[in-house]
Amino acid sequence: MIEVLVSVLLLAGASFMVLASVGVLRLPDLPTRMHATTKAGALGAMLTMAGVAFYFSDSTVVARAVAIVIFIFLTAPIAAHVIGRAGYFTGVELWEGTVKDELRERYDSESHKLSSGLDDKEKPAPSGKKEDGPN
Amino acid sequence: MLAVSINIVYFLLSLAMLFAFIRLTRGPSLPDRVVALELITSIVVGYVGVHAIETGVASLLDVAIVIALTAFLAAIGFARFVERGGVKDD
């Protein structure tokens, strides 16, 4: 009975990892690729670790598996945030089908000021192509 | 039952690692490669978990913890490197 549960959890985790890698291979630009890997990859690791915890059914193993899951769920959004930020500021081009990029017209890449949109007077000059990243 | 599904899981994880590796080699910019590397380390954590089940050695989970920690530090370091003016376009 526990074998069936462990098998289902492992297969589901591996399927989500395959889904994440298909997404990172097929999607067109950096934010969409991160959208695939961050969520599906973390869920795949979580399901695999749940399978490990159910298989061993030992308190120390369960504690370690829960620690891995908590660590992945804490660090995956932070890593995706800093990578996406670095990629955006160094001018990684977006997909040509991108509908809206709200940050580009609000954010001044030289002074690092973000206009709220409520101050309707002088808007920072829309710098079309960012040529260098923040200091 | 479990042995068969472990083999299937090994195959699926290898397939996932192949796809991520293709993106790692092809990726047009450095952040794309970093994202692929992060996915690869996540897949390796899955490998280690499945291998712990297959061999029955629960101590292998420590390896998974260390790999996850190293992957996070590597991602942060790469992001600092890119943002502080490393290579823009590989």
Backbone of each chain as ProteinMPNN parsed JSONL, in Angstrom:
{"seq_chain_A": "MIEVLVSVLLLAGASFMVLASVGVLRLPDLPTRMHATTKAGALGAMLTMAGVAFYFSDSTVVARAVAIVIFIFLTAPIAAHVIGRAGYFTGVELWEGTVKDELRERYDSESHKLSSGLDDKEKPAPSGKKEDGPN", "coords_chain_A": {"N_chain_A": [[0.834, -1.209, 0.0], [1.882, 1.23, 0.897], [3.83, 1.319, -0.952], [2.518, 1.814, -3.338], [1.635, 4.41, -2.897], [4.084, 5.749, -2.639], [5.123, 5.282, -5.181], [3.304, 6.649, -6.793], [3.726, 9.277, -5.901], [6.424, 9.674, -6.57], [6.343, 9.359, -9.352], [4.659, 11.465, -10.04], [6.202, 13.646, -9.185], [8.459, 13.391, -10.873], [7.186, 13.746, -13.306], [6.382, 16.409, -13.116], [8.884, 17.594, -13.097], [9.782, 16.948, -15.657], [7.922, 18.434, -17.052], [8.669, 21.026, -16.278], [11.177, 21.146, -17.479], [10.564, 20.859, -20.155], [9.21, 23.23, -20.429], [11.302, 25.07, -19.953], [12.764, 24.568, -22.124], [11.146, 25.137, -24.329], [9.792, 27.582, -24.088], [9.647, 31.125, -24.886], [11.203, 33.389, -23.815], [13.223, 34.884, -21.157], [11.66, 35.54, -18.675], [9.369, 33.919, -18.99], [10.501, 31.415, -19.086], [11.557, 31.247, -16.531], [9.193, 31.298, -15.158], [8.264, 28.754, -15.756], [10.236, 27.017, -14.643], [10.573, 27.677, -11.924], [8.203, 27.228, -10.462], [7.181, 24.653, -11.294], [9.466, 23.064, -11.057], [10.094, 23.29, -8.314], [7.789, 22.17, -7.229], [8.006, 19.587, -8.226], [10.328, 18.686, -6.893], [9.342, 18.828, -4.307], [7.299, 16.864, -4.313], [8.794, 14.579, -4.824], [10.371, 14.506, -2.51], [8.366, 14.129, -0.659], [7.601, 11.562, -1.346], [9.937, 10.209, -0.558], [9.846, 10.663, 2.201], [7.503, 9.288, 2.887], [8.276, 6.731, 2.204], [10.436, 5.979, 3.882], [9.455, 6.5, 6.436], [10.379, 7.351, 8.909], [11.294, 9.244, 11.724], [13.508, 10.976, 11.717], [14.23, 10.98, 9.038], [11.933, 12.002, 7.877], [11.962, 14.518, 8.999], [14.25, 15.548, 7.793], [13.502, 15.49, 5.1], [11.351, 17.275, 5.129], [12.773, 19.538, 5.836], [14.325, 19.905, 3.542], [12.307, 20.475, 1.691], [11.184, 22.819, 2.751], [13.396, 24.47, 2.585], [13.827, 24.57, -0.204], [11.447, 25.775, -0.987], [11.734, 28.204, 0.223], [13.996, 29.306, -0.984], [13.778, 29.169, -3.775], [11.965, 31.206, -4.862], [13.464, 33.499, -4.179], [15.874, 33.189, -5.55], [14.894, 33.143, -8.175], [13.875, 35.705, -8.286], [16.188, 37.378, -8.053], [17.626, 36.589, -10.276], [15.888, 37.164, -12.38], [15.692, 39.92, -12.04], [18.332, 40.722, -12.508], [18.59, 39.867, -15.161], [16.641, 41.439, -16.418], [17.624, 44.033, -16.001], [20.021, 44.026, -17.312], [19.25, 44.03, -19.872], [18.135, 41.833, -21.261], [16.374, 40.686, -23.977], [12.836, 40.797, -24.338], [10.186, 38.522, -25.239], [8.846, 38.849, -28.55], [6.125, 38.882, -28.689], [5.243, 39.998, -26.371], [2.856, 41.568, -24.379], [2.613, 43.666, -22.495], [4.868, 45.725, -20.772], [5.243, 46.926, -17.925], [7.181, 47.941, -16.293], [9.13, 49.154, -17.811], [8.405, 51.7, -18.698], [8.036, 53.03, -16.364], [10.29, 52.958, -14.868], [13.405, 54.316, -14.084], [16.416, 53.721, -15.38], [18.866, 54.838, -14.898], [18.838, 56.407, -12.54], [17.572, 54.744, -10.827], [14.937, 55.17, -9.942], [11.589, 54.614, -9.231], [8.688, 55.48, -10.692], [5.461, 56.205, -9.495], [3.222, 56.462, -11.022], [1.192, 58.027, -10.208], [2.12, 60.595, -9.895], [1.729, 62.779, -12.252], [3.093, 64.647, -13.627], [6.355, 65.394, -14.914], [7.581, 62.636, -16.468], [9.975, 60.073, -16.187], [12.498, 59.94, -18.65], [11.719, 57.893, -21.327], [13.757, 55.428, -21.624], [14.833, 53.683, -24.242], [16.536, 51.482, -24.911], [18.364, 49.735, -22.7], [21.622, 50.351, -21.725], [23.594, 49.899, -19.833], [23.965, 48.076, -16.821], [22.88, 48.41, -13.387], [25.127, 50.005, -11.202]], "CA_chain_A": [[0.0, 0.0, 0.0], [2.765, 2.402, 0.945], [4.6, 1.343, -2.201], [1.701, 2.477, -4.358], [1.661, 5.843, -2.604], [5.416, 6.256, -2.966], [5.267, 5.272, -6.638], [2.523, 7.748, -7.36], [4.375, 10.543, -5.592], [7.651, 9.802, -7.363], [5.997, 9.575, -10.766], [4.14, 12.826, -10.182], [7.324, 14.571, -9.093], [9.26, 13.328, -12.094], [6.411, 14.343, -14.394], [6.471, 17.864, -13.017], [10.221, 18.02, -13.514], [9.804, 16.909, -17.125], [7.137, 19.582, -17.5], [9.497, 22.224, -16.101], [12.267, 21.197, -18.452], [9.956, 21.162, -21.455], [8.951, 24.671, -20.421], [12.533, 25.85, -20.094], [13.292, 24.374, -23.484], [10.268, 25.588, -25.407], [9.23, 28.927, -23.932], [10.449, 32.016, -25.733], [12.159, 34.336, -23.245], [13.686, 34.592, -19.798], [10.644, 35.461, -17.61], [8.477, 32.764, -19.145], [11.258, 30.213, -18.703], [11.6, 31.181, -15.07], [7.844, 30.929, -14.735], [8.118, 27.299, -15.817], [11.139, 26.238, -13.8], [10.489, 27.946, -10.495], [7.053, 26.589, -9.823], [7.074, 23.214, -11.551], [10.63, 22.391, -10.495], [9.962, 23.208, -6.859], [6.737, 21.194, -6.91], [8.541, 18.256, -8.477], [11.211, 18.317, -5.781], [8.526, 18.605, -3.117], [6.607, 15.582, -4.409], [9.793, 13.528, -4.657], [10.744, 14.412, -1.097], [7.23, 13.527, 0.043], [7.729, 10.125, -1.559], [11.015, 9.714, 0.306], [9.38, 10.681, 3.588], [6.545, 8.197, 3.094], [8.912, 5.43, 2.058], [11.236, 5.604, 5.05], [8.559, 6.545, 7.601], [11.229, 7.484, 10.095], [11.108, 10.655, 12.094], [14.642, 11.799, 11.286], [14.17, 11.124, 7.582], [10.833, 12.914, 7.577], [12.413, 15.869, 9.344], [15.182, 16.021, 6.769], [12.76, 15.752, 3.864], [10.608, 18.523, 5.321], [13.753, 20.625, 5.795], [14.667, 20.151, 2.133], [11.177, 21.112, 1.016], [11.08, 24.201, 3.226], [14.521, 25.224, 2.045], [13.594, 24.828, -1.631], [10.353, 26.725, -1.14], [12.193, 29.534, 0.627], [15.051, 29.875, -1.81], [13.466, 29.23, -5.205], [11.5, 32.529, -5.276], [14.514, 34.509, -4.044], [16.799, 33.019, -6.664], [14.222, 33.578, -9.403], [13.764, 37.166, -8.249], [17.447, 38.064, -8.343], [18.037, 36.302, -11.658], [15.028, 37.939, -13.259], [16.073, 41.319, -11.91], [19.601, 40.919, -13.212], [18.354, 39.732, -16.59], [15.896, 42.591, -16.927], [18.417, 45.258, -15.991], [21.089, 43.972, -18.295], [18.713, 44.183, -21.204], [17.73, 40.631, -21.98], [15.187, 41.109, -24.716], [11.625, 40.019, -24.083], [9.549, 37.915, -26.41], [8.225, 39.9, -29.367], [4.687, 38.863, -28.457], [4.933, 40.524, -25.046], [1.788, 42.561, -24.495], [2.83, 44.851, -21.678], [6.017, 45.766, -19.879], [4.931, 48.125, -17.156], [8.348, 48.482, -15.604], [10.027, 49.889, -18.685], [8.062, 53.117, -18.787], [7.993, 53.609, -15.028], [11.54, 52.805, -14.127], [14.532, 55.026, -14.648], [17.521, 52.791, -15.145], [20.069, 55.53, -14.432], [18.748, 56.852, -11.141], [16.874, 53.712, -10.073], [13.709, 55.672, -9.345], [10.384, 53.999, -9.777], [7.584, 56.418, -10.569], [4.286, 55.446, -9.083], [2.122, 56.614, -11.953], [0.271, 59.035, -9.683], [2.705, 61.904, -10.22], [1.52, 62.784, -13.693], [4.023, 65.51, -14.34], [7.47, 64.828, -15.666], [7.84, 61.203, -16.426], [11.364, 59.843, -16.591], [12.633, 59.752, -20.094], [11.63, 56.459, -21.66], [14.99, 54.95, -22.243], [14.394, 52.525, -25.024], [17.43, 50.335, -24.779], [19.256, 49.951, -21.571], [22.951, 49.98, -22.188], [24.392, 49.236, -18.818], [23.205, 47.687, -15.641], [23.133, 49.234, -12.204], [26.527, 50.018, -10.767]], "C_chain_A": [[0.861, 1.248, 0.0], [3.604, 2.485, -0.323], [3.834, 2.047, -3.312], [1.742, 3.983, -4.153], [3.005, 6.451, -2.996], [5.607, 6.304, -4.477], [4.524, 6.425, -7.279], [3.201, 9.09, -7.108], [5.642, 10.741, -6.425], [7.337, 10.072, -8.823], [5.457, 10.985, -10.983], [5.263, 13.851, -10.113], [8.176, 14.577, -10.343], [8.507, 13.934, -13.274], [6.464, 15.862, -14.331], [7.85, 18.368, -13.41], [10.359, 17.978, -15.029], [9.035, 18.099, -17.691], [7.952, 20.87, -17.387], [10.584, 22.29, -17.164], [11.741, 21.401, -19.865], [9.661, 22.655, -21.547], [10.222, 25.469, -20.62], [13.121, 25.666, -21.482], [12.455, 25.097, -24.526], [9.813, 27.034, -25.289], [10.183, 29.989, -24.481], [11.447, 32.922, -25.028], [12.381, 34.067, -21.764], [12.578, 34.564, -18.745], [9.701, 34.285, -17.761], [9.203, 31.468, -18.786], [11.35, 30.097, -17.188], [10.249, 30.825, -14.492], [7.655, 29.426, -14.758], [8.965, 26.617, -14.753], [10.876, 26.449, -12.316], [9.368, 27.167, -9.849], [7.036, 25.083, -10.036], [8.271, 22.458, -10.99], [10.542, 22.24, -8.989], [8.887, 22.198, -6.464], [7.215, 19.768, -7.159], [9.465, 17.793, -7.368], [10.404, 18.04, -4.525], [7.83, 17.252, -3.161], [7.591, 14.422, -4.248], [10.176, 13.365, -3.189], [9.589, 13.862, -0.248], [7.239, 12.014, -0.141], [8.799, 9.508, -0.684], [10.539, 9.63, 1.752], [8.398, 9.549, 3.853], [7.219, 6.845, 3.02], [9.661, 5.036, 3.327], [10.404, 5.579, 6.324], [9.328, 6.567, 8.918], [11.28, 8.96, 10.445], [12.289, 11.514, 11.646], [14.628, 12.02, 9.775], [13.064, 12.105, 7.196], [11.245, 14.349, 7.886], [13.359, 16.41, 8.288], [14.457, 16.336, 5.462], [11.964, 17.05, 3.971], [11.56, 19.719, 5.289], [14.147, 20.953, 4.361], [13.544, 20.906, 1.444], [11.049, 22.572, 1.442], [12.204, 25.043, 2.643], [14.304, 25.554, 0.573], [12.501, 25.878, -1.793], [10.737, 28.115, -0.652], [13.126, 30.139, -0.403], [14.696, 29.985, -3.28], [12.892, 30.593, -5.613], [12.571, 33.604, -5.181], [15.479, 34.416, -5.218], [16.162, 33.477, -7.971], [14.107, 35.093, -9.44], [15.077, 37.823, -8.635], [17.89, 37.789, -9.78], [17.186, 37.107, -12.639], [15.357, 39.42, -13.228], [17.349, 41.601, -12.682], [19.401, 40.83, -14.721], [17.618, 40.923, -17.163], [16.781, 43.819, -17.019], [19.58, 45.209, -16.95], [20.546, 43.892, -19.709], [18.505, 42.896, -21.961], [16.409, 40.923, -22.676], [14.014, 40.184, -24.399], [11.14, 39.408, -25.385], [8.856, 39.004, -27.226], [6.712, 39.913, -29.236], [4.291, 39.39, -27.094], [3.925, 41.657, -25.149], [2.139, 43.824, -23.726], [4.062, 44.683, -20.819], [5.884, 47.039, -19.06], [6.157, 48.741, -16.519], [9.154, 49.402, -16.502], [9.676, 51.373, -18.762], [8.014, 53.795, -17.425], [9.365, 53.712, -14.384], [12.647, 53.535, -14.849], [15.787, 54.229, -14.341], [18.774, 53.502, -14.67], [19.976, 55.831, -12.939], [18.056, 55.832, -10.245], [15.686, 54.261, -9.3], [12.542, 54.985, -10.043], [9.242, 54.971, -9.59], [6.296, 55.647, -10.336], [3.169, 55.51, -10.101], [1.111, 57.629, -11.478], [0.814, 60.436, -9.908], [2.705, 62.054, -11.73], [2.375, 63.816, -14.393], [5.238, 64.705, -14.74], [7.698, 63.336, -15.403], [9.305, 60.997, -16.779], [11.445, 59.458, -18.051], [12.601, 58.268, -20.418], [12.879, 56.01, -22.387], [14.676, 53.645, -22.955], [15.251, 51.313, -24.769], [18.381, 50.612, -23.632], [20.644, 49.478, -21.935], [23.849, 49.499, -21.072], [23.576, 49.045, -17.557], [23.493, 48.626, -14.488], [24.512, 48.933, -11.663], [27.075, 48.654, -10.441]], "O_chain_A": [[0.633, 2.189, -0.761], [4.036, 3.565, -0.727], [4.411, 2.775, -4.119], [1.866, 4.745, -5.112], [3.064, 7.52, -3.603], [6.186, 7.256, -5.0], [5.031, 7.091, -8.181], [3.247, 9.942, -7.995], [5.901, 11.835, -6.924], [7.978, 10.907, -9.46], [5.761, 11.623, -11.991], [5.283, 14.811, -10.883], [8.574, 15.637, -10.825], [9.112, 14.563, -14.142], [6.576, 16.529, -15.359], [7.976, 19.446, -13.991], [10.977, 18.861, -15.624], [9.444, 18.698, -18.685], [7.929, 21.705, -18.291], [10.879, 23.363, -17.691], [12.396, 22.045, -20.685], [9.837, 23.271, -22.599], [10.231, 26.443, -21.373], [13.885, 26.505, -21.958], [12.995, 25.615, -25.503], [9.479, 27.654, -26.299], [11.394, 29.771, -24.533], [12.489, 33.21, -25.616], [11.802, 33.143, -21.192], [12.549, 33.618, -17.959], [9.273, 33.707, -16.762], [8.6, 30.539, -18.249], [11.238, 29.007, -16.627], [10.155, 30.143, -13.472], [6.975, 28.87, -13.896], [8.479, 25.74, -14.039], [10.949, 25.501, -11.533], [9.556, 26.525, -8.816], [6.895, 24.319, -9.081], [8.122, 21.338, -10.502], [10.875, 21.187, -8.445], [9.045, 21.462, -5.49], [6.879, 18.852, -6.408], [9.4, 16.639, -6.943], [10.73, 17.131, -3.762], [7.776, 16.557, -2.146], [7.274, 13.411, -3.62], [10.292, 12.248, -2.683], [9.821, 13.205, 0.767], [6.925, 11.268, 0.787], [8.613, 8.424, -0.131], [10.799, 8.644, 2.443], [8.442, 8.918, 4.909], [6.795, 5.903, 3.69], [9.543, 3.905, 3.797], [10.62, 4.734, 7.193], [8.973, 5.899, 9.889], [11.305, 9.818, 9.563], [12.096, 12.659, 11.237], [14.966, 13.1, 9.29], [13.238, 12.933, 6.302], [10.924, 15.276, 7.142], [13.288, 17.583, 7.924], [14.762, 17.327, 4.799], [11.908, 17.831, 3.021], [11.208, 20.784, 4.781], [14.288, 22.121, 3.998], [13.789, 21.858, 0.703], [10.834, 23.454, 0.61], [11.992, 26.191, 2.252], [14.56, 26.678, 0.142], [12.612, 26.768, -2.637], [10.132, 29.103, -1.068], [13.065, 31.339, -0.674], [15.264, 30.825, -3.978], [13.305, 31.112, -6.65], [12.598, 34.525, -5.998], [15.856, 35.428, -5.809], [16.817, 34.128, -8.786], [14.227, 35.7, -10.504], [15.088, 38.736, -9.461], [18.466, 38.662, -10.428], [17.702, 37.664, -13.608], [15.309, 40.098, -14.254], [17.444, 42.585, -13.415], [19.97, 41.62, -15.475], [17.925, 41.374, -18.266], [16.71, 44.567, -17.993], [20.08, 46.255, -17.365], [21.313, 43.704, -20.653], [18.678, 42.86, -23.179], [15.444, 41.354, -22.045], [14.172, 38.977, -24.22], [11.618, 39.732, -26.472], [8.338, 39.969, -26.664], [6.076, 40.886, -29.642], [3.137, 39.254, -26.688], [4.119, 42.598, -25.919], [1.983, 44.931, -24.242], [4.277, 43.633, -20.214], [6.359, 48.101, -19.462], [6.174, 49.938, -16.234], [9.796, 50.334, -16.017], [10.569, 52.213, -18.88], [7.957, 55.023, -17.351], [9.558, 54.485, -13.446], [12.816, 53.4, -16.061], [16.174, 54.082, -13.182], [19.662, 52.868, -14.1], [20.9, 55.553, -12.175], [17.962, 56.033, -9.034], [15.446, 53.879, -8.154], [12.522, 54.809, -11.262], [8.858, 55.264, -8.458], [6.076, 54.579, -10.907], [2.25, 54.692, -10.053], [0.255, 58.057, -12.253], [0.039, 61.373, -10.094], [3.579, 61.519, -12.412], [2.393, 63.869, -15.623], [5.168, 63.485, -14.889], [7.962, 62.887, -14.288], [9.822, 61.722, -17.629], [10.591, 58.759, -18.597], [13.361, 57.481, -19.853], [13.027, 56.192, -23.596], [14.304, 52.647, -22.338], [14.744, 50.239, -24.447], [19.104, 51.609, -23.621], [20.83, 48.351, -22.395], [24.792, 48.75, -21.332], [22.622, 49.775, -17.286], [24.291, 49.553, -14.63], [24.989, 47.798, -11.663], [28.24, 48.531, -10.063]]}, "seq_chain_B": "MLAVSINIVYFLLSLAMLFAFIRLTRGPSLPDRVVALELITSIVVGYVGVHAIETGVASLLDVAIVIALTAFLAAIGFARFVERGGVKDD", "coords_chain_B": {"N_chain_B": [[6.461, -3.358, -8.325], [7.265, -0.901, -7.079], [9.902, -0.975, -7.928], [9.698, -0.955, -10.709], [8.466, 1.529, -11.121], [10.426, 3.166, -10.119], [12.389, 2.844, -12.04], [11.066, 4.026, -14.205], [10.894, 6.611, -13.236], [13.59, 7.303, -13.103], [14.11, 7.341, -15.845], [12.422, 9.457, -16.668], [13.51, 11.62, -15.245], [16.024, 11.7, -16.394], [15.335, 12.426, -18.963], [14.29, 14.967, -18.447], [16.599, 16.208, -17.536], [18.096, 16.129, -19.846], [16.645, 17.902, -21.528], [16.889, 20.288, -20.07], [19.62, 20.545, -20.238], [19.993, 20.974, -22.929], [18.897, 23.524, -23.091], [20.726, 24.786, -21.505], [23.061, 24.71, -23.05], [22.242, 26.047, -25.339], [21.111, 28.444, -24.595], [20.427, 31.86, -25.048], [21.35, 34.036, -23.494], [23.236, 34.846, -20.51], [21.624, 34.789, -18.068], [19.616, 32.983, -18.88], [21.013, 30.603, -18.986], [21.672, 30.359, -16.31], [19.195, 29.923, -15.179], [18.615, 27.452, -16.331], [20.629, 25.952, -15.135], [19.807, 26.043, -12.495], [17.453, 24.601, -12.637], [18.549, 22.148, -13.328], [19.944, 21.46, -10.999], [17.792, 21.157, -9.306], [16.615, 18.927, -10.46], [18.625, 17.118, -9.916], [18.452, 16.961, -7.169], [16.055, 15.569, -7.059], [16.931, 13.163, -8.254], [18.705, 12.282, -6.249], [16.951, 11.83, -4.135], [15.366, 9.727, -5.206], [17.344, 7.833, -5.53], [18.04, 7.408, -2.9], [15.763, 6.109, -2.029], [15.916, 3.809, -3.6], [18.288, 2.529, -2.833], [17.969, 2.44, -0.119], [19.389, 3.926, 1.668], [19.251, 6.297, 3.944], [20.822, 8.407, 4.562], [21.594, 9.728, 2.324], [20.012, 11.89, 1.937], [21.152, 14.076, 3.126], [23.012, 14.817, 1.242], [21.286, 15.81, -0.679], [20.343, 18.066, 0.653], [22.686, 19.612, 0.798], [23.189, 19.994, -1.923], [20.986, 21.517, -2.7], [21.416, 23.821, -1.172], [23.872, 24.711, -2.245], [23.097, 25.249, -4.841], [21.384, 27.406, -4.511], [23.149, 29.355, -3.506], [24.858, 29.572, -5.693], [23.13, 30.588, -7.626], [22.507, 33.106, -6.525], [25.065, 34.226, -6.535], [25.667, 34.246, -9.31], [23.711, 36.014, -10.162], [24.467, 38.389, -8.891], [26.87, 38.744, -10.176], [26.107, 39.092, -12.87], [24.552, 41.372, -12.65], [26.278, 43.292, -11.711], [27.726, 44.021, -13.863], [28.944, 42.0, -15.537], [29.604, 39.781, -18.203], [27.514, 40.796, -20.797], [26.2, 39.55, -22.916], [26.424, 36.376, -23.915]], "CA_chain_B": [[5.705, -2.112, -8.462], [8.127, 0.237, -6.781], [11.125, -1.03, -8.748], [9.349, -0.514, -12.062], [8.213, 2.968, -11.152], [11.711, 3.851, -9.931], [13.041, 2.904, -13.349], [10.386, 5.041, -15.015], [11.261, 7.922, -12.71], [14.946, 7.579, -13.585], [14.028, 7.732, -17.262], [11.826, 10.791, -16.794], [14.455, 12.626, -14.762], [17.075, 11.838, -17.396], [14.753, 13.209, -20.053], [14.224, 16.355, -17.988], [17.944, 16.756, -17.512], [18.509, 16.354, -21.238], [16.016, 19.142, -22.008], [17.513, 21.428, -19.391], [20.99, 20.693, -20.734], [19.904, 21.622, -24.242], [18.735, 24.953, -22.861], [21.979, 25.286, -20.941], [24.031, 24.947, -24.111], [21.742, 26.935, -26.379], [20.52, 29.649, -24.046], [21.077, 33.005, -25.691], [22.013, 34.956, -22.572], [23.721, 34.196, -19.294], [20.546, 34.422, -17.137], [18.943, 31.755, -19.326], [21.829, 29.461, -18.554], [21.579, 30.214, -14.858], [17.899, 29.296, -14.915], [18.741, 26.032, -16.677], [21.446, 25.312, -14.097], [18.999, 25.875, -11.29], [16.55, 23.468, -12.878], [19.342, 20.916, -13.298], [20.199, 21.078, -9.609], [16.531, 20.666, -8.753], [16.475, 17.554, -10.954], [19.601, 16.284, -9.205], [17.847, 16.691, -5.857], [15.121, 14.473, -7.289], [17.736, 11.95, -8.435], [19.241, 11.83, -4.97], [15.839, 11.259, -3.381], [15.003, 8.423, -5.765], [18.436, 6.898, -5.236], [17.928, 7.056, -1.482], [14.713, 5.088, -1.911], [16.316, 2.571, -4.252], [19.324, 1.845, -2.057], [17.607, 2.342, 1.282], [20.328, 4.69, 2.492], [18.579, 7.563, 4.209], [21.81, 9.477, 4.736], [21.766, 10.455, 1.067], [19.238, 13.132, 1.948], [22.076, 15.165, 3.435], [23.558, 15.257, -0.048], [20.273, 16.645, -1.32], [20.333, 19.361, 1.337], [23.875, 20.365, 0.401], [23.044, 20.396, -3.326], [20.025, 22.62, -2.764], [22.078, 25.009, -0.63], [24.872, 25.183, -3.197], [22.414, 25.807, -6.008], [20.896, 28.742, -4.147], [24.289, 30.275, -3.439], [25.343, 29.788, -7.053], [22.197, 31.481, -8.318], [22.712, 34.455, -6.007], [26.348, 34.718, -7.019], [25.555, 34.555, -10.732], [22.895, 37.209, -10.341], [25.303, 39.536, -8.542], [27.882, 38.9, -11.226], [25.489, 39.65, -14.072], [24.021, 42.703, -12.405], [27.372, 44.231, -11.49], [28.464, 44.296, -15.073], [29.753, 40.942, -16.113], [29.338, 39.713, -19.636], [26.109, 41.056, -21.066], [25.639, 38.605, -23.87], [27.508, 35.409, -24.062]], "C_chain_B": [[6.614, -0.918, -8.255], [9.377, 0.228, -7.649], [10.856, -0.542, -10.163], [9.176, 0.994, -12.104], [9.497, 3.749, -10.886], [12.475, 3.927, -11.239], [12.402, 3.954, -14.241], [10.79, 6.44, -14.556], [12.683, 8.286, -13.12], [14.92, 8.025, -15.042], [13.482, 9.144, -17.41], [12.8, 11.869, -16.34], [15.611, 12.805, -15.741], [16.59, 12.645, -18.581], [14.711, 14.689, -19.67], [15.608, 16.979, -17.972], [18.474, 16.986, -18.919], [17.937, 17.657, -21.77], [16.674, 20.364, -21.373], [18.935, 21.644, -19.89], [21.007, 21.314, -22.122], [19.738, 23.126, -24.066], [20.007, 25.556, -22.29], [22.998, 25.562, -22.039], [23.543, 25.981, -25.114], [21.415, 28.324, -25.891], [21.168, 30.934, -24.508], [21.811, 33.911, -24.711], [22.42, 34.195, -21.316], [22.605, 33.905, -18.29], [19.753, 33.199, -17.561], [19.71, 30.523, -18.879], [21.744, 29.256, -17.051], [20.25, 29.558, -14.474], [17.958, 27.806, -15.227], [19.577, 25.291, -15.634], [20.644, 25.07, -12.832], [18.019, 24.721, -11.442], [17.311, 22.154, -12.812], [19.622, 20.502, -11.857], [18.932, 20.595, -8.924], [16.285, 19.217, -9.194], [17.43, 16.624, -10.212], [19.113, 15.983, -7.791], [16.824, 15.553, -5.974], [15.824, 13.144, -7.484], [18.198, 11.39, -7.091], [18.132, 11.22, -4.11], [15.456, 9.877, -3.877], [16.091, 7.388, -5.474], [18.431, 6.496, -3.763], [16.847, 6.001, -1.281], [15.206, 3.76, -2.464], [17.335, 1.802, -3.414], [18.957, 1.681, -0.595], [18.541, 3.075, 2.217], [19.725, 6.067, 2.731], [19.553, 8.718, 4.363], [22.029, 10.281, 3.469], [20.969, 11.748, 1.042], [20.096, 14.319, 2.347], [22.718, 15.72, 2.176], [22.566, 16.175, -0.751], [20.217, 18.03, -0.666], [21.5, 20.221, 0.871], [23.74, 20.848, -1.04], [22.076, 21.567, -3.445], [20.651, 23.916, -2.255], [23.068, 25.588, -1.622], [24.218, 25.821, -4.416], [21.909, 27.212, -5.713], [22.047, 29.74, -4.121], [24.829, 30.577, -4.831], [24.43, 30.74, -7.812], [22.377, 32.918, -7.845], [24.016, 35.048, -6.536], [26.319, 35.09, -8.497], [24.762, 35.835, -10.948], [23.686, 38.456, -9.972], [26.311, 39.81, -9.637], [27.291, 39.552, -12.473], [25.101, 41.098, -13.834], [25.124, 43.732, -12.196], [28.262, 44.352, -12.709], [29.436, 43.216, -15.463], [29.555, 40.952, -17.619], [27.853, 39.928, -19.863], [25.492, 39.937, -21.887], [26.724, 37.599, -24.184], [27.762, 35.103, -25.528]], "O_chain_B": [[6.73, -0.044, -9.113], [9.861, 1.282, -8.06], [11.66, 0.183, -10.75], [9.676, 1.661, -13.01], [9.649, 4.87, -11.371], [13.127, 4.929, -11.531], [13.095, 4.685, -14.948], [11.001, 7.337, -15.372], [12.959, 9.439, -13.449], [15.617, 8.964, -15.428], [14.013, 9.94, -18.185], [12.908, 12.916, -16.978], [16.123, 13.911, -15.908], [17.332, 13.451, -19.142], [15.056, 15.556, -20.474], [15.777, 18.139, -18.348], [19.22, 17.936, -19.156], [18.654, 18.439, -22.394], [16.976, 21.346, -22.051], [19.408, 22.778, -19.963], [21.91, 22.08, -22.461], [20.35, 23.915, -24.787], [20.327, 26.712, -22.565], [23.727, 26.552, -21.966], [24.349, 26.718, -25.682], [21.434, 29.281, -26.665], [22.382, 31.079, -24.365], [22.822, 34.507, -25.084], [22.005, 33.057, -21.094], [22.632, 32.832, -17.687], [19.265, 32.452, -16.713], [19.124, 29.529, -18.449], [21.743, 28.123, -16.571], [20.195, 28.739, -13.557], [17.419, 26.989, -14.48], [19.278, 24.148, -15.288], [20.778, 24.035, -12.18], [17.783, 23.961, -10.503], [16.795, 21.158, -12.306], [19.545, 19.319, -11.528], [18.987, 19.722, -8.059], [15.813, 18.39, -8.414], [17.086, 15.48, -9.915], [19.331, 14.888, -7.273], [16.739, 14.688, -5.101], [15.389, 12.119, -6.96], [18.095, 10.191, -6.831], [18.349, 10.212, -3.437], [15.244, 8.962, -3.082], [15.801, 6.222, -5.208], [18.782, 5.366, -3.425], [17.0, 5.101, -0.455], [14.952, 2.706, -1.88], [17.259, 0.579, -3.297], [19.564, 0.87, 0.105], [18.496, 2.87, 3.43], [19.692, 6.904, 1.828], [19.154, 9.881, 4.303], [22.58, 11.381, 3.514], [21.228, 12.615, 0.207], [19.809, 15.45, 1.954], [22.942, 16.924, 2.051], [22.948, 17.186, -1.341], [20.062, 19.041, -1.352], [21.335, 21.406, 0.585], [24.126, 21.973, -1.357], [22.321, 22.504, -4.205], [20.443, 24.981, -2.835], [23.113, 26.801, -1.827], [24.718, 26.807, -4.957], [21.996, 28.102, -6.559], [21.93, 30.843, -4.654], [25.215, 31.71, -5.116], [24.903, 31.599, -8.556], [22.4, 33.844, -8.656], [24.07, 36.213, -6.932], [26.872, 36.114, -8.898], [25.099, 36.645, -11.812], [23.591, 39.474, -10.658], [26.575, 40.962, -9.984], [27.894, 40.449, -13.06], [25.291, 41.952, -14.7], [24.929, 44.915, -12.473], [29.423, 44.744, -12.599], [30.616, 43.481, -15.693], [29.364, 42.005, -18.228], [27.024, 39.31, -19.195], [24.404, 39.447, -21.585], [27.804, 37.948, -24.66], [28.643, 34.306, -25.848]]}, "name": "protein", "num_of_chains": 2, "seq": "MIEVLVSVLLLAGASFMVLASVGVLRLPDLPTRMHATTKAGALGAMLTMAGVAFYFSDSTVVARAVAIVIFIFLTAPIAAHVIGRAGYFTGVELWEGTVKDELRERYDSESHKLSSGLDDKEKPAPSGKKEDGPNMLAVSINIVYFLLSLAMLFAFIRLTRGPSLPDRVVALELITSIVVGYVGVHAIETGVASLLDVAIVIALTAFLAAIGFARFVERGGVKDD"}
